[in-house]
Every structure is written in structure tokens, then in C-alpha cells.
Amino acid sequence: MDNSGGRGEITDWLTAAIIGRNPRRTLIRIGVLVVVSLLIFKFLLLPIRVEGVSMLPTYKENRVNFVNRAAYLFHPPRRGDVVAIRLAGEHIMYMKRIVGLPGETIAFHEGKVFINGQPLEEDYLRLPTNWEHPPERIGADEYFVVGDNRSMDWEDHLKGRAQREKIVGKILL
Amino acid sequence: MRRWVWGIALAVIILGAGIWGYRVMFPGPERVIRERLALVEKLANIAPNEAPLAKLANAQQLAACFTDNPQILIEGTGHGRVVINGQRDLQDAVRAARSQLTQLKVEFLDVNVAVAADKQTALVNLTGKATVPGDSDLMVQELNFQMRKEGRAWLVSRVETVKTLR
């Protein structure tokens, strides 16, 4: 009995499933996908992996996320935004939350943030804190950033005024 | 017609090889500085089970990458302040670090080199990362290296922390 007809059908089906009925069109689609992906991940979304505990519990260690480089194309960074701040480059960046805007005075009293003397509501805080820090003026081109994990000692937590040019973008997820 | 196409291709290849050869034999200051910093990075690493003689040799080689009177001022959140003035202090500090740590991984990332117009000094801005394998602690710091040309070698004259968050 001759089975070659059956084998031929399976081969045709496999070829259609892998390459498509029109290989040229498939190739063009793959090319477009590659170019679009390159553009997106080169210029728009920067993939990152979280290391460290300063943004707990909002962001856990070893989770993957993206930095949206286009977030501040049409408006400046806003209070509450979680942003990526570059050091010498973008291989390693700080991930912090903006709590103070340019020109404001920021202070910490009994763990609460005070902006221009007024307490700031921070619903995202889950861990207890008792930080104390005298009023500090934020420069015209600076943003005050701090992590969400304020249960550690003031000296052990990296925070402070970041220059606008160092803010790469907003954390996407 | 094919002959002149081959002739042009050969000329381009020879020209390219000549430019490449020139760059290899006469590297520009930025390339030399990057090679120096790559050496500093390599020597700053502490391998597990490093033999005492190797520790001593690496410490001396590392100190030789610096000028006679280097200044090092590094501050890290939660890690205190390190101030070193002079070759002797530097050598002592490097030997002490190598005797206390069994392993250390140091990386220089995002190296930006700016050579001064006189081509005798340069400023390097980079991100330094130090980890102890097996330990979750990570030290990351933006650093400025001031480089100075002494003879034909570029040496580190000053290292200081850049406060990314002030």
C-alpha cells in the first residue's frame, strides 16, 4: 500500500504552519516585527531587573519591569511617579519615587513627609517609619526621590535630590 | 571593467588595513585610558583562594596604576567613607582589603572619557559596582576618575564619589 500521499499532506501542513502559505509575506512580517521590536526596546522601553530592597513592598527583588523613556515627552515628572535615575549611564539605575518637586521644601517628621510645611498623603507606604529630617530646599531643576521601604535607618537608605537630566523615565508596571 | 572594480576593492582593503594598523600602533589617549581602567578593574577583583604571593603582586600592580600622590575619596550609603592620600596609604588599604576579603567582584560600567585639550589630563565618569559573590549586599557608586599622563602612561591621580542623589 502506498502512503506517500499521506506523508506529502503532513509535510505540506507543517510547511504551511511554519513558513505560511506565502513565504515572502511571512519573511516581510518577520522583518517588520524585528525592526519594530528593535525600535521599541532601543528608544521607548528599557527592560530592567530590580535589585535591592529600597522599593519594598511595591517592587520586589529580581522582578522584571520596563522604563518608559517617553513618559515625560509632554509633561514633567509628577509627584508619586516611580522613576529610573541613571548614574554614569543606564547599565545600573536607581529606582525611586518622586515625593518632592522643584522649588519645594521637603522635611520628614515622625516618618511623614512634609511639603512646604503640609503633610503628604502616601497611600503606597506599608512599612513603619520614624524618619526625622529638617526642611531642605529642592532646586529649580531637581526632584526629591526616596524609596518606599522606609523601615530601614535614614543613613542606610539612598534618597535625595536628583537632577532632571538624570531621570531616564517612568517605571511602566 | 572587472579589473578596475577589483583594483578599487583592493585599494579600500589596503587603506582600511593601514588605518587599523595605525590605530593599533598609535592608539589615541581615550583608548589607552580605557585599557588602563580595564586593568584597574581586573586588579581590583579578588579571586577565591588567591595565593598570598598573588595577593601581594596584584596589590603592587594596582598601586602602580596610580600616580605617586593619589587621592581617593569614596562615600557610599551605609558603607561609610574611605579617604586615602598618597601611595603608601593606598598600598596599605589595598593590602588590608585583600587580607580581609576572600572574594570581591568589581566592575566598571558606562565608562565616559573626556580628554582635556592639552591631552595631559582626562576626566572619566563611570559607575562602579562591587559585589561579594554569595552575599546579597551590592555597592554601586557613580565615580569620577581624574587621569594624568606621566611619560607615556596614563595614571589615576584622583578618585571621588559623584553624588547622584544629593
HADDOCK unambig.tbl for C-alpha pairs under 7 A between the chains (distance, minus, plus):
assign (segid A and resid 87 and name CA) (segid B and resid 127 and name CA) 6.35 0.50 0.50
assign (segid A and resid 87 and name CA) (segid B and resid 142 and name CA) 5.62 0.50 0.50
assign (segid A and resid 87 and name CA) (segid B and resid 164 and name CA) 6.35 0.50 0.50
assign (segid A and resid 88 and name CA) (segid B and resid 110 and name CA) 5.82 0.50 0.50
assign (segid A and resid 88 and name CA) (segid B and resid 125 and name CA) 6.13 0.50 0.50
assign (segid A and resid 88 and name CA) (segid B and resid 126 and name CA) 4.98 0.50 0.50
assign (segid A and resid 88 and name CA) (segid B and resid 127 and name CA) 5.34 0.50 0.50
assign (segid A and resid 88 and name CA) (segid B and resid 142 and name CA) 6.01 0.50 0.50
assign (segid A and resid 89 and name CA) (segid B and resid 110 and name CA) 5.05 0.50 0.50
assign (segid A and resid 91 and name CA) (segid B and resid 109 and name CA) 6.82 0.50 0.50
assign (segid A and resid 91 and name CA) (segid B and resid 110 and name CA) 6.76 0.50 0.50
assign (segid A and resid 155 and name CA) (segid B and resid 77 and name CA) 6.70 0.50 0.50
assign (segid A and resid 155 and name CA) (segid B and resid 78 and name CA) 6.16 0.50 0.50
assign (segid A and resid 156 and name CA) (segid B and resid 77 and name CA) 5.75 0.50 0.50
assign (segid A and resid 156 and name CA) (segid B and resid 78 and name CA) 4.49 0.50 0.50
assign (segid A and resid 157 and name CA) (segid B and resid 77 and name CA) 6.90 0.50 0.50
assign (segid A and resid 158 and name CA) (segid B and resid 77 and name CA) 6.16 0.50 0.50
assign (segid A and resid 159 and name CA) (segid B and resid 165 and name CA) 6.18 0.50 0.50
assign (segid A and resid 160 and name CA) (segid B and resid 165 and name CA) 4.71 0.50 0.50
assign (segid A and resid 160 and name CA) (segid B and resid 166 and name CA) 5.04 0.50 0.50
assign (segid A and resid 161 and name CA) (segid B and resid 165 and name CA) 5.07 0.50 0.50
assign (segid A and resid 161 and name CA) (segid B and resid 166 and name CA) 4.95 0.50 0.50
assign (segid A and resid 162 and name CA) (segid B and resid 164 and name CA) 6.49 0.50 0.50
assign (segid A and resid 162 and name CA) (segid B and resid 165 and name CA) 5.02 0.50 0.50
assign (segid A and resid 162 and name CA) (segid B and resid 166 and name CA) 6.73 0.50 0.50
